[in-house]
Amino acid sequence: MELVVALGLIVFKVALLIAFLLLLPLPLTWVERKIAGHIQQRLGPMRVGWHGLLQPVADGIKLLTKEDHIPAEADHFLFKLAPILALAPPFVVFVAIPFGESVSVLGNEITLYVSNMNVALLFVFAVIGLEVYGVIFGGWAANSKYAVLGSLRTCAQMISYEIPMGFAVIGVVMLAQSMSLLDIVRAQADVWNIVYQPIGFFVFFVAGLAEAQRIPFDLAEAEGDLGAGFHTEYSGIRFAFFMVSEYVIMLLVSVLAVILFFGGWNGVLVPLPPLLWFALKVAFFVYLFMWFRFTFPRYRYDQLMAIGWKVLLPLSMANIIITGIAFS
């Protein structure tokens, strides 16, 4: 009986997680448009619902009912597979993400994570790296010059930024003596890692912007020179899969930044519930992503490559050496 209850709880957690991540773009698209509007001294969405609150619902209906167009010369199998490959890895990663220790429900302790892996950080980086295949296949299968150029840019960009991103978190692992995300948060009960790892955080966050393909690193879908980049030929629900993937990755990078460098659900000064502390920190980083989008210009491609290899990679390696010397 206990096994059935445990399995049922796991299924419930996974279903809740999938539903949350699938519905996530609805509020985030509205918030992003509102932030864009206020930064640009306008109102943003105002017509569909009060202050445009129903605009994301209207967009969802539009995407669900649009024609599912596939170019005549496209590779049909890969063209259909690509959005799924882009969407699945960010969802799978959240299985290893803890949102807190546990909560008490009707006298029972329920953990706020699906799985506590002792190599959770390694799992996250390994799985999220698969997302790039969806983008590459989507661009190549479309048999379109703009789409192929976008997918090739993505391939080079992901390689250039995943290496320093991985190196940036080694200092955190050295401090916590563990790759478990729960252990990393517990190790920050007194002092957050941002105090000891400011260079690591800088490299991680900049590389995270590139990983999420957000401005100023959205060269894979640069509207000015590639139409819409790798997803130029996509429409309807397949296009929506790519957009959901982008928002989920943005949330993932924000969550990892909080867990690795800002104490996770550990609070400071103000005695708030741990889950609320965690949500507020993540919301701040999501806002930061959106703020950057409407503040900074897009880099040239050669600048993007130079930042990855000539700035972030040396900084991340120097951070490992400094951490090893300082905390040996």
C-alpha positions as CSV (number, residue, x, y, z in Angstrom):
1,M,0.0,0.0,0.0
2,E,2.8,2.4,0.9
3,L,4.4,1.7,-2.5
4,V,1.1,2.5,-4.3
5,V,0.9,5.8,-2.4
6,A,4.5,6.7,-3.1
7,L,4.0,6.0,-6.9
8,G,0.8,7.9,-6.9
9,L,2.5,10.9,-5.2
10,I,5.3,10.8,-7.9
11,V,2.8,10.7,-10.7
12,F,0.9,13.6,-9.1
13,K,4.1,15.7,-8.8
14,V,5.1,15.0,-12.4
15,A,1.6,15.9,-13.7
16,L,1.5,19.1,-11.7
17,L,5.0,20.0,-12.9
18,I,4.1,19.4,-16.6
19,A,0.8,21.4,-16.2
20,F,2.6,24.3,-14.6
21,L,5.4,24.4,-17.2
22,L,2.9,24.1,-20.1
23,L,0.8,27.0,-18.8
24,L,3.8,29.1,-17.8
25,P,4.0,31.1,-21.1
26,L,0.4,32.4,-20.6
27,P,1.3,34.7,-17.7
28,L,4.9,35.3,-18.8
29,T,4.0,36.5,-22.3
30,W,1.6,39.0,-20.7
31,V,4.2,40.2,-18.2
32,E,6.8,40.5,-20.8
33,R,4.6,42.6,-23.0
34,K,3.7,44.8,-20.1
35,I,7.3,45.3,-19.2
36,A,8.2,46.1,-22.8
37,G,5.3,48.6,-22.9
38,H,6.4,50.4,-19.7
39,I,10.1,50.5,-20.7
40,Q,9.0,52.0,-24.1
41,Q,6.6,54.4,-22.5
42,R,3.4,52.8,-23.7
43,L,0.7,50.7,-22.1
44,G,1.3,47.2,-23.6
45,P,-1.7,44.9,-24.1
46,M,-5.0,46.6,-23.1
47,R,-7.8,45.4,-25.4
48,V,-8.5,41.7,-24.7
49,G,-9.7,41.6,-21.1
50,W,-8.9,43.9,-18.2
51,H,-5.4,45.4,-19.0
52,G,-5.0,42.8,-21.7
53,L,-5.1,39.8,-19.2
54,L,-6.8,37.6,-21.8
55,Q,-4.4,38.4,-24.6
56,P,-2.3,35.2,-24.0
57,V,-5.5,33.1,-24.2
58,A,-6.3,34.7,-27.5
59,D,-2.8,34.0,-28.7
60,G,-3.1,30.4,-27.6
61,I,-6.4,29.9,-29.5
62,K,-4.8,31.5,-32.6
63,L,-1.8,29.2,-32.5
64,L,-4.0,26.1,-31.9
65,T,-6.3,27.0,-34.9
66,K,-3.7,28.2,-37.4
67,E,-2.8,26.0,-40.4
68,D,0.0,23.5,-39.7
69,H,2.1,24.2,-42.8
70,I,5.0,22.0,-43.8
71,P,7.2,23.2,-46.7
72,A,7.0,20.9,-49.8
73,E,10.8,20.2,-49.8
74,A,11.1,19.7,-46.1
75,D,12.2,16.5,-44.4
76,H,8.7,15.7,-42.9
77,F,9.9,13.4,-40.2
78,L,12.6,15.6,-38.7
79,F,10.4,18.7,-39.3
80,K,7.7,17.2,-37.0
81,L,10.3,15.7,-34.5
82,A,12.2,19.0,-34.0
83,P,9.7,20.9,-31.8
84,I,9.3,17.8,-29.5
85,L,13.1,17.5,-29.2
86,A,13.3,21.2,-28.3
87,L,10.5,21.0,-25.7
88,A,11.2,17.7,-24.0
89,P,14.6,18.2,-22.4
90,P,13.7,21.4,-20.4
91,F,10.7,19.6,-19.0
92,V,12.7,16.5,-18.1
93,V,15.3,18.6,-16.3
94,F,12.7,19.8,-13.7
95,V,12.5,16.3,-12.3
96,A,15.8,17.0,-10.6
97,I,15.0,20.6,-9.5
98,P,14.0,21.1,-5.8
99,F,11.7,23.9,-4.9
100,G,12.1,23.5,-1.1
101,E,12.6,20.9,1.6
102,S,9.1,19.6,2.4
103,V,5.7,20.8,3.5
104,S,3.2,19.2,5.9
105,V,-0.2,18.3,4.3
106,L,-2.7,16.6,6.6
107,G,0.0,15.5,8.9
108,N,2.1,14.0,6.1
109,E,5.5,15.4,5.0
110,I,5.6,15.9,1.2
111,T,8.9,16.8,-0.4
112,L,9.0,19.7,-2.9
113,Y,10.9,17.8,-5.5
114,V,10.4,14.7,-7.7
115,S,13.8,13.2,-7.3
116,N,16.8,14.1,-5.1
117,M,19.7,13.0,-7.3
118,N,23.2,13.0,-5.9
119,V,24.4,14.0,-9.3
120,A,21.5,16.4,-10.1
121,L,23.7,19.2,-11.4
122,L,25.4,16.8,-13.9
123,F,22.0,15.5,-14.9
124,V,20.7,19.0,-15.6
125,F,23.6,20.0,-17.8
126,A,23.6,16.7,-19.6
127,V,19.9,16.7,-20.5
128,I,19.6,20.4,-21.3
129,G,22.4,20.0,-23.8
130,L,20.0,17.8,-25.9
131,E,17.7,20.8,-26.5
132,V,20.0,22.1,-29.2
133,Y,19.2,19.1,-31.4
134,G,15.6,20.3,-31.7
135,V,16.8,23.7,-33.0
136,I,19.4,22.2,-35.4
137,F,16.9,19.6,-36.8
138,G,14.2,22.2,-37.1
139,G,16.4,24.6,-39.1
140,W,17.9,21.8,-41.3
141,A,14.7,19.9,-42.0
142,A,12.9,23.0,-43.2
143,N,15.2,23.2,-46.2
144,S,15.3,27.0,-46.0
145,K,18.4,29.1,-46.1
146,Y,17.3,31.4,-43.2
147,A,16.4,28.4,-41.1
148,V,19.6,26.5,-41.8
149,L,21.7,29.6,-41.0
150,G,19.8,30.0,-37.7
151,S,20.4,26.4,-36.7
152,L,24.1,26.6,-37.6
153,R,24.4,29.7,-35.4
154,T,22.6,27.9,-32.6
155,C,25.0,25.0,-32.8
156,A,28.1,27.2,-32.6
157,Q,26.6,29.4,-29.9
158,M,25.5,26.5,-27.6
159,I,29.0,24.9,-27.8
160,S,30.7,28.2,-27.1
161,Y,28.6,29.0,-24.0
162,E,27.8,25.6,-22.5
163,I,31.5,25.1,-21.8
164,P,32.0,28.2,-19.7
165,M,28.6,27.7,-18.1
166,G,29.7,24.2,-16.9
167,F,33.0,25.5,-15.7
168,A,31.2,28.4,-13.8
169,V,29.4,26.0,-11.5
170,I,32.5,23.9,-10.6
171,G,33.4,26.5,-7.9
172,V,30.0,26.0,-6.3
173,V,30.5,22.2,-6.3
174,M,33.9,22.6,-4.7
175,L,32.3,24.7,-1.9
176,A,29.4,22.4,-1.3
177,Q,31.4,19.2,-1.8
178,S,28.4,17.8,-3.6
179,M,26.5,17.8,-6.9
180,S,23.1,17.4,-5.2
181,L,21.1,20.6,-5.6
182,L,19.6,20.0,-2.1
183,D,23.1,19.8,-0.6
184,I,24.2,22.9,-2.5
185,V,21.3,24.9,-1.0
186,R,21.8,23.5,2.5
187,A,25.5,24.6,2.3
188,Q,24.3,28.2,1.8
189,A,22.3,28.3,5.0
190,D,24.7,30.9,6.5
191,V,26.3,32.6,3.5
192,W,25.1,32.5,-0.1
193,N,27.5,31.4,-2.7
194,I,27.3,34.8,-4.5
195,V,29.6,36.1,-1.8
196,Y,32.3,33.6,-2.6
197,Q,31.6,33.1,-6.3
198,P,30.8,36.5,-8.0
199,I,32.9,35.6,-11.0
200,G,31.2,32.2,-11.3
201,F,27.8,33.9,-11.1
202,F,28.7,36.5,-13.8
203,V,29.9,33.8,-16.2
204,F,26.9,31.5,-15.4
205,F,24.3,34.2,-15.9
206,V,25.8,35.6,-19.2
207,A,26.1,32.0,-20.5
208,G,22.5,31.4,-19.3
209,L,21.3,34.3,-21.4
210,A,23.0,32.7,-24.4
211,E,21.6,29.3,-23.5
212,A,18.1,30.7,-23.5
213,Q,18.8,32.5,-26.8
214,R,17.5,35.8,-25.4
215,I,18.7,39.3,-26.4
216,P,21.5,40.2,-26.6
217,F,22.3,36.6,-27.6
218,D,19.4,35.7,-29.8
219,L,21.5,35.4,-33.0
220,A,19.7,32.1,-33.9
221,E,16.4,33.9,-34.5
222,A,17.6,37.4,-35.4
223,E,14.6,39.0,-37.0
224,G,16.8,41.7,-38.7
225,D,18.8,39.3,-40.9
226,L,17.3,35.8,-40.7
227,G,13.5,36.4,-40.8
228,A,12.7,34.3,-37.7
229,G,15.8,32.1,-37.8
230,F,15.6,28.4,-37.2
231,H,11.7,28.4,-36.8
232,T,11.0,30.6,-39.9
233,E,9.0,27.8,-41.6
234,Y,7.0,26.8,-38.5
235,S,3.4,27.8,-37.7
236,G,0.6,26.9,-35.4
237,I,1.2,24.5,-32.5
238,R,4.7,23.5,-33.7
239,F,5.8,27.1,-33.4
240,A,4.2,27.3,-30.0
241,F,6.4,24.3,-28.8
242,F,9.5,26.3,-29.6
243,M,8.1,29.3,-27.7
244,V,7.2,27.3,-24.7
245,S,10.7,25.8,-24.7
246,E,12.2,29.3,-24.7
247,Y,10.2,30.3,-21.7
248,V,10.9,27.1,-19.8
249,I,14.6,27.4,-20.4
250,M,14.4,31.0,-19.1
251,L,12.7,29.8,-16.0
252,L,15.3,27.0,-15.6
253,V,18.3,29.3,-15.8
254,S,16.6,31.6,-13.2
255,V,15.9,28.7,-10.9
256,L,19.5,27.4,-11.2
257,A,20.9,30.9,-10.5
258,V,18.9,31.0,-7.3
259,I,19.8,27.5,-6.2
260,L,23.5,27.7,-7.0
261,F,24.4,31.3,-6.0
262,F,21.5,32.9,-4.1
263,G,20.8,30.5,-1.3
264,G,17.8,28.7,-2.9
265,W,14.9,29.0,-0.4
266,N,17.1,30.3,2.4
267,G,15.9,33.8,3.4
268,V,17.7,36.7,4.9
269,L,16.5,39.4,7.3
270,V,12.8,39.1,6.5
271,P,11.2,35.9,8.0
272,L,9.1,34.7,5.0
273,P,8.1,31.1,4.2
274,P,11.0,29.3,2.3
275,L,8.8,28.6,-0.8
276,L,7.9,32.3,-1.0
277,W,11.6,33.3,-0.7
278,F,12.4,30.9,-3.6
279,A,9.5,32.3,-5.8
280,L,10.5,35.9,-5.2
281,K,14.2,35.3,-6.1
282,V,13.2,33.4,-9.3
283,A,10.7,36.1,-10.2
284,F,13.5,38.7,-9.9
285,F,15.7,36.8,-12.4
286,V,12.8,36.2,-14.8
287,Y,12.2,40.0,-14.7
288,L,15.9,40.5,-15.3
289,F,15.8,38.4,-18.5
290,M,12.8,40.5,-19.8
291,W,14.4,43.8,-18.8
292,F,17.6,42.9,-20.7
293,R,15.6,42.0,-23.8
294,F,14.3,45.6,-24.1
295,T,17.4,47.3,-22.9
296,F,20.5,45.9,-24.8
297,P,21.2,45.7,-28.5
298,R,22.0,42.4,-30.2
299,Y,25.7,41.5,-30.5
300,R,27.3,40.9,-33.9
301,Y,28.0,37.2,-34.5
302,D,31.8,37.7,-34.2
303,Q,31.3,39.5,-30.9
304,L,29.1,36.7,-29.6
305,M,31.8,34.1,-30.3
306,A,34.6,36.4,-28.9
307,I,32.8,36.9,-25.6
308,G,32.3,33.1,-25.2
309,W,35.8,32.0,-26.0
310,K,38.0,35.0,-25.1
311,V,36.1,36.4,-22.0
312,L,33.8,33.8,-20.3
313,L,36.0,30.7,-20.8
314,P,39.2,32.3,-19.3
315,L,37.1,33.8,-16.5
316,S,35.5,30.5,-15.6
317,M,38.8,28.7,-15.5
318,A,40.4,31.5,-13.4
319,N,37.4,31.2,-11.0
320,I,38.1,27.4,-10.5
321,I,41.8,28.1,-9.8
322,I,41.0,31.0,-7.3
323,T,38.4,28.9,-5.5
324,G,40.8,25.9,-5.3
325,I,43.5,28.2,-3.8
326,A,41.2,30.1,-1.4
327,F,39.3,27.1,0.0
328,S,41.8,24.3,-0.2
